[in-house]
Amino acid sequence: MIIDEGAHLKHYGILRKSGRYPWGSGGTQSQRNRSFLDIVEKLRKEGMSEKEIADGFGLTTTQLRAAKSIARNEEKQADIATAERLKAKGYSNVAIGQKMKINESSVRALLEPGQKHRADVLETTANMLKDQVTQKKYVDIGTGTELHMGVSDTKLKTAVARLQEEGYTVHYVKVEQLGTGQQTTIKVLAAPGTKYSEVFKNRGDIKPVTQHSEDGGLSYEGIRPPKSISSRRVAVRYAEQGGTDADGVIYVRPGLKDISLGGARYAQVRIAVDGTHYLKGMAMYKDDLPPGVDLMFNTNKKNTGNKLDAMKPMKTDKDGNIDQENPFGASIKPGGQRGVHNIVNEEGDWERWSRTLSSQMLSKQSPRLAKTQLDMTYDRKKRELDEIMALTNPSVRQKLLDSFADDVDSSAVHLKAHHLPRQGNHVILPVHSMKETEIYAPNYRNGEKVVLIRHPHGGIFEIPELTVNNRHPEAKKLLGNAADAVGINPKTAEKLSGADFDGDTVLVIPNNQGKVKSSQTLEGLKNFDPQMYKLPKDSPIKRMTARQKQIEMGVVSNLITDMTIKGANTSELARAVRHSMVVIDAEKHELNWKQSSLDNGIAQLKAKYQGGPTAGAATLISKASSEIRVPERKQGFRTDPITGRKIYTETGASFVNKDGKVVTKTTKSKKLAETDDARSLSSGTPMEEVYAAHSNRLKSLASEARKASVRTKYTPYSPSAKKVYAEQVASLDAKLNVALRNAPLERRAQLVANTIVSQKRQANPDMDHAELKKVKSQALAAARARTGASKKRVDITDVEWDAIQAGAISTNKLNSILDNTDLDQVKQRATPKERLLMTNAKQQRALSMAAAGYTQAEIADALGVSLTTLKRSLGGE
């Protein structure tokens, strides 16, 4: 490195071997560090920018900063070593300072306990990354990795720069995002000499850093294994002992701290046993367990003489080691580790699940009921649009219009309907002494009729209607005033599509008026056992994979839906349902599902109800969410100002396939999303017409909202208003800054989680939808907990709202505020005061819903008004 009189830099080599440049020359490493730092500082004082200095060294600014950090760290380590050596020789701090030409306080700082360890952070972090590369070969070090590791972004970048100087390579690889089809770039660290082509070819093997530091990089440790319980404390109640009747239930001895469920009475859990296996099911207290038994696991398996055979082995990685990231194959809720319990869901979680009615369920009922619930869905959406259009602030109105249009577009495809009165999600638990015609349901009235609906179900013959008995002694003792659990006889579960008690849920719907139809179990399903298709151990027939199961379940579910809508008789439905029962268990129990298809004449049923022996979905209900490939589009869309429809721009991208043909790139979409008229997917049945009309109305509503958004004029920005409301503007700025701090954390959490999921999917390409959903949920929850991602909302005061209305906030900044605040509160502020009471039409709708059995809270929610407004409008206060 030489410097001419014009401060022009010529590169001659920097601190150490960098891959691009030769070794720096002359002096010791410490002298080169000092020289390098002195040169950079001298150039800075002479007026050169950081970018100019970096260019002179032939580096990026990031590399320059890393080089400076490395140099400072090594210089400090050298100083610490010198001070410690002189101290060991008996020099005083003053004498050491004189020797090193620093003051006495600096010597004390160098000799401070732990100082050397802190200076070793760079070395420790670099060594940890080396180990990760040795173990995994290709390591994701992209955005969010530093938070996953528990160190600063600077420390990670500096450690990576250090490794690059040793020859380690860094590559940027594009991969498809899960679920979106978009591309994301992953920054990958690999061993010296690794080419980009190798990393790209093996991009499925890119893995995240799995080491974490609790002390800022002084030390690292992997994910801690879950706490295990000894199998000596666990008893298994096998099929021979009646375990089938409570299959999946884990009875827990109350009063023991390490197996306590905390404040919950029941929970869906995973419990590690002996560090190799785990229990999967619903944990609930039972106070009459045999002596020495703290957990009793109920199973439908037979006794083999080894209780571990009744449990599941922990998940392992490709090397056969326990997968510490996901040993149970399930999403453990944040903060859900309580003693030996790893909680997936607990009391109170299920009642918060969505209560909408799926098209697969409602289409199997009467067209009249479907139309009633779909009309309620549309009416609620229409009222919401009317209220948005009445908002006084144009920026707020436009924001809500765009959000509303996207939501309604989604509803037009997924076709979910408004819930029935007092309907709720509940987890089922066994009460052996309960009558098969009764249910313990403390959230419902004693003596009333309710129906139970499980998703998916084959038809109304899998919907039991039961009478509520909340005075049942055993049930009251087991469940008490359960927030979201019901107790049923085990035989009732058999009618619920073969449900068990390891966390299966049902919709519980009051049915005194008989709106929801049910029927007796089909004759063709009585005593049917899918195990009759069990393949012998030595059978050469290929077993079903998880991926095949997912595909075949979709095929047979669509067939059953199409058959029901087209009026198939009970004998035909029984054939399709029998086959679906085999498919459900085929992977787990190695069943010959292809023979079941032949025996039940599935090809003939498909020909009759879907148009051919290999045909697929044939009605609007089954086609709606079916995948369709469309030419690849650029992100975003513009709105046709006349029709309100979305206009996409195609990328025109193509590729050459393995046959040498040029093929246009495509992306995934849904059939119903790609048609302007839902009737184009209908086969013409009355039920399909109900849904087609509903979907078309929603599509029109979304277009109306988009047209209104395009026509919206912004509130002009007022510099004078900004001066008048300077204090409020500053307050909103401060609140927005706090809220925006979470945005990068959330992006990083999403990236960390996405990377983990991507690797798991590559490692297990046969993962079914349910398993993939669990992996995604678990990865995101863990990433958010690790990164500290949490939503901090901007709370707008009355005076701050006045500032917004006066135009003191620019449009861009207001949009950022609206992205990070409670839009319901903003909506109330932006609603004209004279609209506090409901219109006559709303009042009549409220009275009709009350007569139908809806609670006041449900009515207020459906009408989009507050409970107070509802009561005032109806003369309640």
FENNORCOR-V747009 format. One record per backbone hydrogen bond with DSSP energy under -1.0 kcal/mol. NH is the residue of the N-H (numbers start at 1). CO is the residue of the C=O. Records with the same first field share a line. If there is no record, write none. Layout:
# FENNORCOR-V747009
NH: CO  CO
This chain:
# FENNORCOR-V747009
2: 10
4: 8
7: 4
10: 2
18: 21
32: 28
33: 29
34: 30
35: 31
36: 32
37: 33
38: 34
39: 35
40: 36
41: 37
42: 38
43: 39
44: 40
45: 41
46: 42
47: 44
48: 43
53: 49
54: 50
55: 51
56: 52
57: 53
59: 54
64: 60
65: 61
66: 62
67: 63
68: 64
69: 65
70: 66
71: 67
72: 68
73: 69
74: 70
75: 71
76: 72
77: 73
78: 74
79: 75
80: 76
81: 77
82: 78
83: 79
84: 80
85: 81
86: 82
87: 83
88: 84
89: 85
90: 87
91: 86
96: 92
97: 93
98: 94
99: 95
100: 96
101: 97
102: 97
107: 103
108: 104
109: 105
110: 106
111: 107
115: 112
118: 114
119: 115
120: 116
121: 118
124: 120
125: 121
126: 122
127: 123
128: 124
129: 125
130: 126
131: 127
132: 128
133: 129
134: 130
135: 131
136: 132
137: 133
138: 136
139: 189
140: 207
141: 187
145: 142
148: 144
149: 145
150: 146
151: 146
156: 152
157: 153
158: 154
159: 155
160: 156
161: 157
162: 158
163: 159
164: 160
165: 161
167: 164
168: 163
169: 190
171: 188
173: 186
175: 184
177: 182
181: 177
184: 175
186: 173
188: 171
189: 139
190: 169
194: 191
199: 195
200: 196
201: 197
202: 198
203: 200
205: 202
206: 203
207: 138
212: 221
213: 149
221: 212
229: 272
233: 230
234: 231
235: 295
237: 297
239: 301
241: 238
242: 239
243: 238
245: 242
246: 243
247: 244
248: 298
249: 246
250: 282
251: 296
252: 284
253: 294
259: 256
260: 257
264: 261
267: 283
268: 345
269: 281
270: 342
271: 279
273: 277
274: 229
276: 273
277: 273
278: 312
279: 271
281: 269
282: 248
283: 267
284: 250
286: 252
293: 290
294: 233
295: 233
296: 251
297: 235
298: 249
299: 237
309: 306
310: 307
311: 308
312: 278
314: 276
315: 327
317: 321
320: 317
323: 315
324: 322
333: 343
336: 333
338: 341
340: 258
341: 338
342: 270
343: 336
344: 268
345: 268
347: 266
349: 346
352: 349
353: 350
357: 417
362: 358
363: 359
364: 361
365: 362
370: 366
371: 367
372: 368
373: 369
374: 370
375: 371
376: 372
377: 373
378: 374
379: 375
380: 376
381: 377
382: 378
383: 379
384: 380
385: 381
386: 382
387: 383
388: 384
389: 385
391: 388
392: 830
397: 393
398: 394
399: 395
400: 396
401: 397
402: 398
403: 399
404: 400
405: 401
406: 402
407: 403
408: 404
409: 405
410: 406
411: 407
412: 408
413: 410
414: 410
415: 411
417: 357
418: 373
423: 420
424: 508
426: 506
427: 484
428: 504
429: 486
431: 488
434: 431
438: 435
439: 467
440: 487
444: 441
447: 468
448: 445
450: 466
451: 509
452: 464
453: 507
462: 459
463: 460
466: 450
467: 437
468: 448
469: 439
476: 472
477: 473
478: 474
479: 475
480: 476
482: 480
486: 427
487: 440
488: 429
492: 489
497: 495
498: 494
499: 493
501: 247
506: 426
507: 453
508: 424
509: 451
511: 449
514: 511
519: 460
525: 522
528: 525
532: 529
533: 530
534: 531
535: 590
539: 536
549: 545
550: 546
551: 547
552: 548
553: 549
554: 550
555: 551
556: 552
557: 553
558: 554
559: 555
560: 556
561: 557
562: 558
563: 559
564: 560
565: 561
566: 562
567: 564
568: 563
573: 569
574: 570
575: 571
576: 572
577: 573
578: 574
579: 575
580: 576
581: 577
582: 578
583: 579
584: 580
585: 581
586: 582
589: 585
591: 586
592: 533
593: 591
596: 592
597: 593
598: 594
599: 595
600: 596
601: 598
602: 597
605: 601
606: 602
607: 603
608: 604
609: 605
610: 606
612: 606
615: 612
623: 619
624: 620
626: 623
628: 669
630: 667
632: 665
634: 649
638: 647
640: 645
644: 640
647: 638
651: 632
655: 663
657: 661
660: 657
663: 655
665: 653
667: 630
669: 628
671: 626
672: 624
674: 670
680: 677
681: 678
682: 679
689: 685
690: 686
691: 687
692: 688
693: 689
694: 690
695: 691
696: 692
697: 693
698: 694
699: 695
700: 696
701: 697
702: 698
703: 699
704: 700
705: 701
706: 702
707: 703
708: 704
709: 705
710: 706
711: 707
718: 807
722: 718
723: 719
724: 720
725: 721
726: 723
729: 725
730: 726
731: 727
732: 728
733: 729
734: 730
735: 731
736: 732
737: 733
738: 734
739: 735
740: 736
741: 737
742: 739
746: 742
747: 743
748: 744
749: 745
750: 746
751: 747
752: 748
753: 749
754: 750
755: 751
756: 752
757: 753
758: 754
759: 755
760: 756
761: 757
762: 758
763: 759
764: 760
767: 764
772: 768
773: 769
774: 770
775: 771
776: 772
777: 773
778: 774
779: 775
780: 776
781: 777
782: 778
783: 779
784: 780
785: 781
786: 782
787: 783
788: 784
789: 784
794: 820
801: 797
802: 798
803: 799
804: 800
805: 801
806: 802
807: 804
808: 803
814: 810
815: 811
816: 812
817: 813
818: 814
819: 815
820: 817
826: 822
827: 823
828: 824
829: 825
830: 826
835: 832
836: 833
843: 839
844: 840
845: 841
846: 842
847: 843
848: 844
849: 845
850: 846
851: 847
852: 848
853: 850
854: 849
859: 855
860: 856
861: 857
862: 858
863: 859
865: 860
870: 866
871: 867
872: 868
873: 869
874: 870
875: 872
876: 871
